[in-house]
Amino acid sequence: MEVRGMGEAKVVITFETTTQAMAWERACKEHGLPGRLIPMPVVISANCGLAWLASPEDRDVLLRWAEELALRYDQIVEMEMG
């Protein structure tokens, strides 16, 4: 999914549950992975009110680690944020 607007390009990873979001945050902190947990942007519809925000260039490394650590997520949205 891609959302265009004005601002800097970002990758937003959404979750089905808060538990998934917290597990993602814990794993990223433990492994020094880029990004941070944010409130869900209003333009994205998702079950959980939290999302992981990262730069587009970090997308591949995050997805590799997600697979390696069996981290679950709902969707990945590329969007511009101001």
ABEGO torsion letter per residue (X at the ends): XBBBBBEBBBBBBBBABAAAAAAAAAAAAAAGBBEBBBBBBAABBBABABBBBBBAAAAAAAAAAAAAAGBBBABBBBBBBX
